[in-house]
Amino acid sequence: MQSSFNGKRVVIFSGGEAKGTDDVLAEVKQLAAGGGFGSIMGRNAFQRPRPEALKLLADVMAVFKNAG
């Protein structure tokens, strides 16, 4: 964190293969627990039906909001 602009910048982790919702959220929880501030969702959000994608993104934002 210190080497990343003294913890004042968002650190982005690259996306990956398409995953199920539970797997995406588990990965996001691990990132947040490790001190990450975000994640690139890519295909894991945008290749879902819109209502499902919006729910997933809201859940992801909640994980990071509650991690702090």
SVG drawing of the C-alpha trace seen along z (x, -y; Angstrom):
<svg xmlns="http://www.w3.org/2000/svg" viewBox="-33 -10 40 30">
<polyline fill="none" stroke="black" stroke-width="0.4" points="0.0,0.0 2.8,-2.5 4.4,-1.9 1.1,-2.6 1.0,-6.4 0.9,-6.0 -2.4,-4.2 -4.1,-7.2 -4.7,-5.6 -7.0,-2.9 -5.2,0.4 -6.8,2.3 -6.4,6.1 -6.8,7.5 -9.9,9.4 -9.8,13.0 -11.9,15.8 -15.7,15.7 -16.9,17.0 -20.1,17.6 -21.5,15.0 -20.4,16.8 -16.8,17.1 -16.7,13.5 -17.9,12.3 -15.5,14.7 -12.6,13.2 -13.7,9.7 -13.9,10.4 -10.3,11.8 -9.1,8.6 -10.9,6.4 -9.5,8.4 -6.0,8.1 -6.4,4.3 -7.4,3.9 -9.7,1.0 -11.3,2.4 -11.3,5.0 -11.8,5.0 -14.9,6.9 -14.9,7.0 -16.8,10.0 -17.9,11.1 -20.2,8.1 -20.8,7.1 -21.6,10.5 -24.6,10.9 -28.1,9.8 -28.4,6.1 -30.4,6.7 -28.0,9.5 -24.9,7.3 -26.3,4.4 -27.0,6.6 -23.5,8.1 -21.8,4.6 -23.9,3.4 -22.8,6.4 -19.2,5.8 -19.4,2.1 -20.9,3.2 -18.0,5.6 -15.5,2.7 -17.6,0.2 -17.9,2.6 -14.3,3.6 -13.0,0.2"/>
</svg>
